[in-house]
Amino acid sequence: MNLIERPRRLRRTESIRALVRETRLSPDDFVYPLFVCEGEGVRREVSSMPGVFNLSTDHLVTEVEAARGAGVRSVILFGVPDQKDAVGGQAYAEDGITQRAVRAIKREVKDVLVIADNCLCEYTDHGHCGVIDGGEVLNDPTLELLARTAVSQAEAGADIIAPSNMMDGFVAAIRDALDEAGFEQTPIMSYAVKYASGFYGPFREAAGSTPQFGDRRAYQMDPANVREAMREAELDFEQGADILMVKPALPYLDIIRAVRERFDLPVAAYQVSGEYAMIKAAARLGWIDEERVALESLTSIKRAGAGIILTYFAVEMAKRLN
C-alpha cells in the first residue's frame, strides 16, 4: 500500500492552523516609533506615511495612551526640533524636545517603556549624523555629543537609549558616559547593523533629516555586505550593547537570522518607513490586502529571528492580534 504524505491535514481549518503555528506575533513584540515636534495641538500627517504624524507633546501623550490601551507597551521617540545648528545642540539640551516628551510620557502614562533614539541628524542644520569639517563627518568629536545626548535622555527618564548614528565606538562612548553619570542600569539598544538604504526616504520627511549635501554612505553600511554586518554586531556586543538591532528589516532577513544565530542577546529589527509606505501605497491602490500583507511581513521578521520589532503598524497590528 502506497502511503501519501498529507501535510494538508494540518491546514484544513483556522483552529488547526492556529494550533500548529510555529511563529507567533504578540503586541509585546512591537515598539511604536513616534515623531514629537514643538508646539501645542499639532497633529500633522506625514504625506508619504499615511497614519503617521508629527505630534506635539500633548497629542503624543494621547497617542501613547491609545497605544498602551491596544497592548503596545514600548515606544521609541524621534525629536523634530524647530531650531537646528551645526552640532545638533537640541539633541542634548536639558529642555530639548525629546527630553520634554520623555518626561511627559513618564508623568502621564503608566507602564510604558520609553526608548530614546540617539542621533544628531534630526537636530543638525546640515542633516548629517555628526560634526562636520571640510564636508566630512568627524567620528570622535561626534562621540562626545552622542554621549552627552545619552546622559540627557537618561536624566529625562528614558528607559533605553538607542544609538543609531553608526559612528565607530559609539556604544562604548555611550556606555561609559551613562555609567559615569550613575545610569549603569540603563540598557543600550544599538542600531548595530544599519544599512545605507533607499527605504529611509519617508522617515526623512517625517523627521526633517534629509542631508543638505552628499549622503550617509560613508558611515552607514553597504547593502551588499554580510561579513561586515557581523563585524559591526560583534563590536557593539563587545562594547556593552544589551540589544542588537538590524535596520531595515524585510530586505535584510538574512542578516537578522545571522545575528540571531551568532549572538546571545535580544535581537531587534526596524520595519522602516519605506517598508511601511510601500504597503500603505499598494493597499490604497487596491493591489494588496493591507492587513494581510502587514501581518505577513511582520511574521517574516520574527520568523527570521527578531524578538523585538520596531514598526509603524504596531497599534494596528496589536488590535488585530488582540
C-alpha positions in Angstrom: 0.0 0.0 0.0 1.4 3.3 -1.0 1.1 5.9 1.7 0.5 9.5 0.6 2.0 12.2 2.8 -0.8 14.6 3.7 0.5 17.8 5.3 -2.8 19.4 4.3 -4.5 17.7 7.2 -3.0 20.3 9.5 -4.2 23.2 7.3 -7.9 22.4 7.0 -9.3 24.9 9.4 -8.2 28.1 11.2 -8.3 26.3 14.5 -5.9 23.6 13.3 -3.6 26.1 11.7 -3.5 28.2 14.9 -2.8 25.1 16.9 0.3 24.1 14.9 1.5 27.7 14.1 5.3 27.9 14.6 5.8 31.6 14.7 3.5 33.8 16.8 3.3 37.6 16.9 2.3 39.4 20.1 1.8 43.1 20.8 4.6 42.7 23.3 7.0 42.2 20.3 6.3 45.7 19.0 7.9 49.1 19.5 5.9 52.0 18.2 8.0 54.8 16.6 6.7 58.3 17.2 7.8 61.8 16.0 7.5 64.6 18.5 7.6 68.2 17.4 7.4 71.6 19.0 4.1 73.5 19.7 0.7 72.6 21.1 -2.2 71.0 19.4 -0.1 69.8 16.5 -1.1 66.5 14.7 0.4 66.8 11.2 0.2 63.8 9.0 3.4 62.8 7.1 2.4 62.8 3.4 4.5 59.7 2.5 3.4 57.8 5.6 -0.4 57.7 5.9 -1.4 57.3 9.5 1.9 58.6 10.9 2.0 62.1 12.4 4.3 64.8 13.7 2.8 65.2 17.2 3.2 68.0 19.7 3.7 66.7 23.3 0.0 66.9 24.2 -1.0 64.8 21.2 2.0 62.5 21.8 0.8 61.6 25.2 -2.7 60.8 23.9 -1.1 58.6 21.2 0.9 56.7 23.7 -2.1 56.2 25.9 -4.0 54.8 22.9 -1.1 52.5 22.0 -1.0 51.3 25.6 -4.7 50.6 25.5 -4.2 48.5 22.4 -1.5 46.4 24.1 1.7 48.2 22.8 3.9 48.8 25.8 7.0 50.2 24.1 7.6 53.4 22.1 10.7 54.9 20.6 10.9 58.7 20.2 12.4 60.8 17.4 12.6 64.6 18.1 11.7 67.2 15.4 13.0 70.5 16.8 12.3 73.9 15.4 15.9 75.1 16.0 18.8 73.4 14.4 22.5 74.1 14.4 25.8 72.7 13.1 26.4 70.5 16.2 22.8 69.4 17.0 22.6 71.2 20.3 18.9 70.5 20.9 19.7 66.8 20.9 21.4 67.1 24.3 19.7 70.2 25.7 18.0 69.6 29.1 14.8 71.1 27.7 15.1 69.6 24.2 12.0 68.3 22.5 12.8 64.7 23.2 13.7 65.2 26.8 10.4 67.1 27.4 8.5 64.4 25.6 10.1 61.6 27.7 9.1 63.5 30.9 5.6 64.0 29.7 5.0 60.3 28.9 6.6 59.2 32.1 4.4 61.6 34.0 1.1 60.9 32.2 1.2 57.2 31.1 1.8 54.2 33.3 3.7 51.1 32.4 5.1 52.3 29.1 8.7 51.6 28.1 10.2 54.7 26.5 13.2 54.3 24.2 15.1 57.4 23.1 16.7 57.3 19.7 20.2 58.7 20.0 21.4 60.5 16.9 22.1 64.1 15.7 20.7 64.1 12.1 17.3 65.5 13.2 19.0 68.3 15.1 21.7 69.4 12.7 21.2 72.1 10.1 23.2 70.0 7.6 21.2 66.8 8.2 24.2 64.6 8.9 24.7 62.5 12.0 27.7 64.2 13.4 30.2 67.1 13.5 31.2 68.3 10.0 34.6 69.5 9.0 35.5 70.0 5.3 32.5 68.1 4.2 33.4 65.1 6.3 31.7 63.7 9.4 34.2 63.6 12.2 33.9 60.4 14.2 35.5 61.1 17.7 34.1 64.6 18.2 30.7 63.2 17.4 31.0 60.6 20.0 31.3 63.3 22.7 28.0 64.8 21.6 26.3 61.4 21.4 27.4 60.6 24.9 26.0 63.9 26.2 22.8 63.2 24.4 22.5 59.8 26.0 23.0 61.1 29.5 20.5 63.9 28.9 17.9 61.4 27.7 18.5 59.1 30.7 18.2 62.0 33.1 14.8 62.8 31.5 13.7 59.3 32.3 14.3 57.3 29.1 14.3 53.6 29.9 16.5 52.5 27.0 19.0 54.5 24.9 19.1 53.5 21.2 22.1 55.0 19.4 21.5 54.9 15.6 24.3 57.0 14.1 26.9 54.3 13.1 29.9 56.2 14.4 32.8 53.8 15.3 32.9 53.2 19.0 29.5 54.8 19.7 28.3 52.0 22.1 31.5 52.2 24.2 31.3 56.0 24.4 27.6 56.0 25.5 28.1 53.1 27.9 31.0 54.9 29.7 29.1 58.2 29.9 25.9 56.5 31.2 27.9 54.6 33.8 29.8 57.7 35.0 26.5 59.6 35.3 25.0 56.9 37.5 22.9 55.2 34.9 24.7 51.9 34.8 21.3 50.1 34.8 20.1 51.9 31.6 20.3 49.4 28.7 21.6 50.3 25.2 19.7 49.0 22.2 22.3 49.5 19.5 21.5 50.0 15.8 24.3 47.6 15.3 23.7 46.9 11.7 22.3 49.9 9.9 22.5 49.9 6.1 22.7 52.9 3.8 19.2 52.2 2.5 16.9 53.7 0.0 14.0 52.7 2.3 14.5 55.6 4.6 13.0 58.3 2.4 9.7 58.8 4.2 11.4 58.9 7.6 13.5 61.8 6.4 10.3 63.7 5.5 8.8 62.9 8.9 12.0 63.9 10.9 13.2 66.7 8.6 16.6 64.9 8.5 17.5 64.8 4.8 21.2 65.6 4.3 21.8 69.0 2.8 24.8 67.6 0.8 26.1 64.2 -0.1 24.7 61.1 1.6 25.4 58.8 4.6 27.2 56.0 2.8 30.5 56.9 4.4 29.2 55.8 7.8 26.1 53.6 7.2 26.7 50.1 5.7 26.9 49.0 2.1 23.7 46.9 1.4 25.9 44.2 -0.3 27.9 43.3 2.8 27.2 40.4 5.2 30.6 39.8 6.9 30.8 43.5 7.7 27.5 43.3 9.4 28.8 40.5 11.7 31.8 42.6 12.5 29.7 45.6 13.4 27.4 43.5 15.6 30.5 41.9 17.2 32.0 45.3 18.1 28.7 46.5 19.7 28.4 43.2 21.6 32.0 43.7 22.9 31.4 47.3 23.8 28.4 46.5 26.0 25.2 46.7 23.9 22.3 45.0 25.6 20.2 44.6 22.4 21.4 44.4 18.8 19.2 45.9 16.0 19.2 45.3 12.3 17.8 48.1 10.1 16.0 47.9 7.6 14.2 44.6 8.3 12.5 43.0 5.3 15.3 43.4 2.8 17.8 42.0 5.4 16.1 39.0 6.8 19.2 37.0 6.2 21.2 39.4 8.4 18.6 39.2 11.1 19.0 35.4 11.0 22.8 35.6 11.1 22.8 38.0 14.0 20.3 35.8 15.9 22.4 32.7 15.4 25.7 34.2 16.4 24.9 36.4 19.5 23.1 35.5 22.7 21.5 38.9 23.0 18.0 40.0 22.2 17.7 40.9 18.5 15.6 43.8 17.2 14.7 44.8 13.7 13.2 48.0 12.3 10.5 47.7 9.7 11.4 51.1 8.3 9.4 53.9 6.8 9.8 52.8 3.2 8.6 49.3 4.0 5.5 50.8 5.7 4.9 53.3 2.9 5.0 50.6 0.2 2.4 48.5 1.9 0.2 51.6 2.5 0.5 52.8 -1.1 -0.2 49.5 -2.7 -3.2 48.9 -0.4 -4.6 52.3 -1.3 -4.4 51.4 -5.0 -6.3 48.2 -4.3 -3.4 46.0 -5.3 -2.9 44.2 -2.0 -4.8 43.4 1.3 -3.1 45.8 3.7 -3.8 44.0 6.9 -2.8 40.6 5.5 0.4 41.8 3.9 1.4 43.8 7.0 0.9 40.8 9.2 2.8 38.5 6.8 5.7 40.9 6.6 5.9 41.2 10.4 5.7 37.5 10.8 8.6 37.0 8.4 10.7 39.4 10.5 10.0 37.5 13.7 10.5 34.1 11.9 13.9 35.3 10.8 14.9 35.8 14.5 13.9 39.3 15.7 12.2 39.2 19.1 11.7 42.9 19.0 10.1 44.7 16.0 10.0 48.4 15.6 7.0 49.1 13.3 4.6 51.9 12.4 2.0 49.2 12.2 2.3 48.5 15.9 -1.1 49.7 17.1 -3.0 48.5 14.0 -1.5 45.0 14.3 -1.9 44.9 18.1 -5.6 45.5 17.7 -5.7 42.7 15.1 -3.8 40.3 17.2 -5.9 41.0 20.3 
